[in-house]
Amino acid sequence: MAPISIKTVLISESVDPRCKAILEENGIRVTEKQNMTKDELIAEIKDYDGLVVRSATKVTADVISAANNLQIIGRAGTGVDNVDVPAATKKGIIVMNTPSGNTISAAELTCALLMSLSRNVPQAAMSMKQGNWDRKKFMGAELYSKVLGIVGLGRIGKEVASRMQSFGMRTIGYDPITPPEVSASWGVEQMSLEQLWPQCDYITVHTPLLPSTVGLLNDESFAKCKKGVKVVNCARGGIIDEEALLRALESGQCGGAGLDVFVEEPPKNHSLVEHPNVISCPHLGASTKEAQARCGEDIALQIVDMVKGKNLVGAVNAQVLASTFSQESQQLIKLGEAVGSVLQSFSASKKPFSHVQITTQGDCMKSSTGYMTSAVLVGLLNHESGCCPNLINALSLAKETGITVYQAHCASAGATEGVCKVEIAANGCSYKASGSVQGGAPVLLELCNSVFRQPISLTGNLLFFKAPANPQLLSSLAGVLATEGVEIESFSAPADRSGDLWYCVGVSSLLRDLSALNSVVKDAAQLSF
């Protein structure tokens, strides 16, 4: 990936001082302004390339729309619920979090709540403060030999498992992404949720808040659990259905809950908070000195590494960029954009596009299909009205404009290596082009079935035209161009010499009007690289 230029960053919340120091040490100007209203943030953000937030700043679509220069939103923490990620993606802005910054702190709080639920520690402490000595009232249970169900086996789920195993708990879990053999190496047996619910004495959830995880623990799932099951949520409010949880607590189906997060924060409905079997915290999962220092430092280092073109960590909406930091990938991106631009110049008068097929060919391009697809779309969409495509938003912009995108990879055919083939359909017409990288620069190999004798370097001013093979063609064209004040600098012809063919000439400048060529060519397109 070509390095992104980040010169100014706004930090809108209290983050560790190391964040500002690291950014400034690397030549980035930093402004810290806390407790801004939405209108104040909208007025302020237009001047910055980057924004660093924690969880309080709401980066809404209105804020993003006002951010004319913004290229990255850095979340010093894990969850990005406070950022309108689709709006940022549409505008081509990277949303980055610190995926491991608060892992240990969140895992430790989860373990603390599990232990507190087993021994009624907060309730007993409160009773003592009230002058009571109720030993029988706070009878607990050992964690030893109990079954802990972990829903979500990412970083935090893994750390919770290793800690609770030291108490002699059996750990089982569910995760649609982590392979069972991987979690088994941590001592967690994976199974379906239907198998997991009835076995658990304790359940803890560690998933993101997605449509598929909202209300994951609800009336139906509570009914499948052991009577008296205890649950913990240090992830996101809403994963456990709060009304269903209250009903389960009232009936005794749930024996206790440890809650660090709520659907509404702070919660206005105190029914759960005030329930005697609920231990609640005001979203303290990442509230340790170590986690805040780690998150502040991590987000600064991640931004600096990205700006320097070293690597990309924590990009929530820009995984396509993760493989684009080598010189080879940057050359391929230039190729994709160039081939897309060539085809855009041909189809400019025949829009809208209906579909685009991008095929990469050759072993050296096996892992590049994703970003090559985005690069081609950048070239195709670059001249759309009000459209500023980049590798982050190209796919979403294509979808928004009604373009169906197909991508594929195929093995090398003969000696051909590293070829990008693109076919587009626009208003009933089809155009095809293929290119590769030679000598570190993009070249065009074929255009609409015309295979060029020598690859065309995609640099400078290029004029493509379609005409029947004719010995007088070049001299006739040169005469017309001379009349228009344009000189021919290079000429590329196809290997085939029969029928209507596509040719390319490098020219000193672009023509003011392509209709000047109507007397000598059947079709023409031009563009400048």
Residue pairs with C-beta under 8 A, 6 or more apart in sequence:
1 309
1 312
1 321
1 324
1 325
1 329
1 330
1 333
1 391
2 309
2 330
2 333
3 306
3 307
3 308
3 309
4 71
4 72
4 94
4 306
4 307
5 49
5 71
5 307
6 28
6 49
6 50
6 71
6 72
6 303
6 306
6 307
7 27
7 28
7 29
7 49
8 28
8 29
8 30
8 31
8 47
8 48
8 49
8 50
8 69
9 23
9 28
9 29
9 30
9 31
9 48
9 49
9 50
9 51
9 52
9 74
9 303
10 30
10 31
10 32
10 33
10 44
10 45
10 47
10 48
10 50
10 51
10 52
11 19
11 20
11 30
11 31
11 32
11 33
11 52
11 53
12 33
12 34
12 36
12 41
12 51
12 52
12 53
12 57
13 34
13 52
13 53
13 54
13 56
13 57
13 76
14 34
14 54
15 52
15 54
15 76
15 292
15 295
15 296
15 299
16 76
16 292
16 293
16 295
16 296
16 297
17 296
18 293
18 296
18 297
18 300
19 52
19 76
19 296
19 297
19 299
19 300
20 30
20 32
20 300
21 300
22 297
22 300
22 301
22 304
23 30
23 300
23 303
23 304
24 30
26 304
26 307
26 308
28 50
28 303
28 304
28 307
31 48
33 40
33 44
36 44
36 57
38 58
38 60
38 62
38 63
41 57
41 63
42 62
42 63
42 66
43 66
45 51
45 63
45 66
45 67
45 70
46 66
46 67
46 68
46 69
47 69
48 67
48 69
48 70
49 69
49 70
49 71
49 72
50 70
50 71
50 72
50 73
50 74
50 303
51 57
51 59
51 67
51 70
51 72
51 73
51 74
52 74
52 75
52 76
52 299
52 300
52 303
53 59
53 73
53 74
53 75
53 76
53 82
53 83
54 75
54 76
54 77
54 295
55 75
55 77
55 79
55 81
55 82
55 283
56 82
57 82
58 82
59 73
59 82
59 83
59 84
59 88
60 84
60 87
61 84
61 87
64 70
64 84
64 87
64 88
64 91
64 93
65 87
65 91
67 91
67 93
70 91
70 93
71 92
71 93
71 94
72 93
72 94
72 95
72 96
72 303
72 306
73 83
73 88
73 93
73 94
73 95
73 96
74 96
74 97
74 299
74 302
74 303
75 82
75 83
75 95
75 96
75 97
75 98
75 299
76 98
76 101
76 292
76 295
76 296
76 298
76 299
77 97
77 98
77 101
77 102
77 286
77 295
78 97
78 98
78 99
78 101
78 102
78 103
78 106
78 286
79 97
79 208
79 209
79 236
80 95
80 97
80 316
81 209
81 236
83 95
85 95
85 316
85 317
86 396
88 94
88 95
88 317
89 95
89 317
89 318
89 392
89 393
89 396
90 393
90 396
90 397
90 400
91 388
91 393
92 388
92 389
92 390
92 392
92 393
93 392
94 306
94 315
94 317
94 318
94 321
94 392
95 315
95 316
95 317
95 318
96 299
96 302
96 303
96 306
96 313
96 314
96 315
96 316
97 299
97 314
97 316
98 294
98 295
98 298
98 299
98 302
98 314
99 155
99 313
99 314
100 155
100 294
100 298
101 286
101 291
101 294
101 295
101 298
101 299
102 285
102 286
102 288
102 291
102 294
102 295
103 155
103 156
103 159
104 159
104 290
104 291
105 285
105 286
105 287
105 288
105 290
105 291
106 156
106 234
106 285
106 286
106 291
107 156
107 159
107 160
107 163
108 163
108 288
109 234
109 260
109 281
109 284
109 285
110 156
110 160
110 204
110 206
110 232
110 234
110 258
111 160
111 163
111 164
113 232
113 234
113 258
113 260
113 279
113 281
114 143
114 148
114 164
114 202
114 204
114 230
114 232
114 258
115 121
115 143
116 122
116 258
116 279
117 202
117 230
117 232
117 256
117 257
117 258
117 279
118 140
118 141
118 142
118 143
118 202
118 230
119 138
119 140
119 141
120 138
120 139
120 140
122 279
123 138
123 276
123 279
124 134
124 138
127 134
127 137
127 138
143 164
143 167
143 168
143 169
143 202
144 167
144 168
144 169
145 168
145 169
145 170
146 169
146 170
146 201
146 202
147 169
147 170
147 171
147 172
147 199
147 200
147 201
147 202
148 160
148 161
148 164
148 169
148 170
148 171
148 172
148 200
148 201
148 202
148 203
148 204
149 172
149 173
149 174
149 196
149 197
149 199
149 200
149 202
149 203
149 204
150 157
150 160
150 161
150 171
150 172
150 173
150 174
150 188
150 203
150 204
150 206
151 157
151 173
151 174
151 175
151 193
151 196
151 203
151 204
151 205
151 206
151 207
151 216
152 173
152 174
152 175
152 205
152 206
152 207
152 235
153 161
153 173
153 174
153 175
153 178
153 183
153 188
153 190
153 206
154 175
154 178
154 206
156 206
156 234
156 235
157 173
157 175
157 188
157 204
157 206
158 183
158 186
158 188
160 204
160 206
161 171
161 173
161 186
161 187
161 188
162 186
162 187
164 171
165 171
165 187
169 202
171 187
171 188
171 189
172 188
172 189
172 190
172 191
172 196
172 199
172 200
173 183
173 188
173 189
173 190
173 191
173 196
174 190
174 191
174 192
174 193
174 196
175 183
175 190
178 190
180 189
180 190
183 189
183 190
184 190
193 216
193 221
194 224
197 203
197 221
197 224
197 225
198 224
198 225
198 226
199 226
200 225
200 226
200 229
201 226
201 229
201 230
202 229
202 230
202 231
202 232
203 217
203 225
203 229
203 230
203 231
203 232
204 231
204 232
204 233
204 234
205 216
205 217
205 231
205 232
205 233
205 235
205 239
205 240
206 234
206 235
207 213
207 216
207 235
207 236
207 239
208 235
208 236
209 235
209 236
209 237
209 238
209 239
213 236
213 239
214 238
214 239
215 238
215 239
215 240
215 241
215 244
216 239
216 240
217 231
217 239
217 240
217 241
217 244
217 245
218 241
218 244
219 241
219 244
219 247
219 248
222 229
222 244
222 245
222 247
222 248
222 253
222 254
223 253
225 253
225 254
227 252
227 253
227 255
228 252
228 253
228 254
228 255
229 253
229 254
229 255
230 254
230 255
230 256
230 257
230 258
231 240
231 245
231 254
231 256
231 257
231 258
232 257
232 258
232 259
233 239
233 240
233 257
233 258
233 259
233 260
233 261
234 258
234 260
234 261
234 285
235 261
236 261
237 261
237 262
237 263
237 264
237 265
238 263
240 257
240 259
242 262
242 263
242 269
242 272
245 254
245 257
245 272
246 271
246 272
246 275
248 254
249 256
249 257
249 272
249 275
249 277
249 278
254 277
255 277
256 277
256 278
256 279
257 272
257 275
257 277
257 278
257 279
258 278
258 279
258 280
259 272
259 273
259 278
259 279
259 280
259 281
260 280
260 281
260 283
260 284
260 285
261 283
261 285
262 272
262 283
265 282
265 283
266 282
267 273
272 278
272 280
273 280
286 292
286 295
298 314
299 314
302 312
302 313
302 314
305 311
305 312
305 313
306 312
309 325
310 325
311 322
311 325
312 318
312 321
312 322
312 325
315 321
315 322
317 392
318 391
318 392
320 370
320 371
320 374
320 391
320 392
320 395
321 371
321 391
321 392
323 329
323 367
323 368
323 370
323 371
324 330
324 333
324 371
324 391
328 364
328 437
329 368
329 371
331 437
331 440
331 441
331 442
332 365
332 368
332 371
332 372
332 375
332 418
332 420
332 437
333 371
333 372
333 375
333 391
334 375
334 437
334 441
334 442
335 372
335 375
335 420
335 435
335 436
335 437
335 442
335 458
336 358
336 371
336 372
336 373
336 374
336 375
336 376
336 378
336 379
336 420
337 375
337 376
337 378
337 379
337 382
338 379
338 435
338 442
338 444
338 458
338 529
339 376
339 379
339 420
339 422
339 433
339 434
339 435
339 442
339 444
339 458
340 375
340 376
340 377
340 378
340 379
340 380
340 381
340 382
340 422
341 379
341 380
341 382
341 527
341 529
342 379
342 433
342 444
342 447
342 458
342 462
342 464
342 525
342 527
343 379
343 380
343 422
343 424
343 431
343 433
344 379
344 380
344 381
344 382
344 383
344 527
345 464
345 525
345 526
345 527
346 431
346 464
346 525
347 353
347 424
347 426
347 427
347 429
347 431
348 383
348 525
350 426
350 427
350 428
350 429
351 426
351 427
352 401
352 402
352 403
352 426
352 427
353 380
353 401
353 402
353 403
353 424
353 425
353 426
354 402
354 403
354 404
354 425
354 426
354 427
355 403
355 404
355 405
355 406
355 424
355 425
356 376
356 377
356 380
356 398
356 403
356 404
356 405
356 406
356 422
356 423
356 424
356 425
357 406
357 407
357 408
357 421
357 422
357 423
357 424
358 369
358 372
358 373
358 376
358 405
358 406
358 407
358 408
358 420
358 421
358 422
359 407
359 408
359 409
359 410
359 420
359 421
359 422
360 366
360 368
360 369
360 372
360 407
360 408
360 409
360 410
360 419
360 420
360 421
361 409
361 410
361 411
361 412
361 413
361 416
361 418
361 419
361 420
361 421
362 411
362 412
362 416
362 417
362 418
362 419
363 411
363 412
363 417
364 417
364 418
365 372
365 409
365 418
365 419
365 420
366 409
369 407
369 408
369 409
370 407
371 391
372 420
373 394
373 395
373 405
373 407
374 391
374 392
374 394
374 395
375 391
375 394
376 420
376 422
377 389
377 394
377 395
377 397
377 398
377 403
377 405
378 389
378 390
378 391
378 394
380 398
380 424
381 387
381 389
381 394
381 397
381 398
381 401
382 389
384 397
384 401
387 397
389 397
395 405
398 405
399 405
417 436
418 436
418 437
419 434
419 435
419 436
419 445
420 434
420 435
420 436
421 432
421 433
421 434
422 432
422 433
422 434
423 430
423 431
423 432
424 430
424 431
424 432
431 448
432 446
432 447
432 448
432 449
433 444
433 446
433 447
433 448
434 444
434 445
434 446
435 442
435 443
435 444
435 445
435 455
435 458
436 442
436 443
436 445
436 455
437 443
438 455
441 457
441 458
441 459
442 457
442 458
443 455
443 456
443 457
443 458
444 452
444 455
444 456
444 458
444 504
445 451
445 452
445 455
446 452
447 464
447 502
447 504
448 466
448 502
450 494
450 496
450 501
450 502
450 503
451 494
451 495
451 496
452 492
452 493
452 494
452 495
452 504
453 492
453 493
453 494
453 495
454 492
456 462
456 492
456 504
458 529
459 529
460 489
460 506
460 528
460 529
461 506
461 507
461 508
461 509
461 510
461 526
461 527
461 528
461 529
462 504
462 505
462 506
462 507
462 526
462 527
462 528
462 529
463 504
463 505
463 506
463 507
463 510
463 511
463 524
463 525
463 526
464 502
464 503
464 504
464 524
464 525
464 526
465 477
465 502
465 503
465 504
465 505
465 517
465 521
465 522
465 523
465 524
465 525
466 500
466 501
466 502
466 503
466 521
466 522
466 523
466 524
467 473
467 500
467 501
467 503
467 520
467 521
467 522
468 499
468 500
468 501
468 522
469 497
469 498
469 499
469 501
470 476
473 503
473 520
474 488
474 491
476 520
477 488
477 505
477 517
477 520
477 521
478 488
480 516
480 517
480 519
480 520
481 487
481 488
481 505
481 507
481 511
483 516
484 511
484 512
484 516
485 509
486 507
486 508
486 509
486 510
486 511
487 507
487 508
488 505
488 506
488 507
489 505
489 506
489 507
489 508
490 505
490 506
491 503
491 504
491 505
491 506
492 503
492 504
492 505
493 501
493 503
494 501
494 502
494 503
500 522
507 526
510 526
510 527
510 528
511 517
511 526
514 524
514 525
514 526
517 524
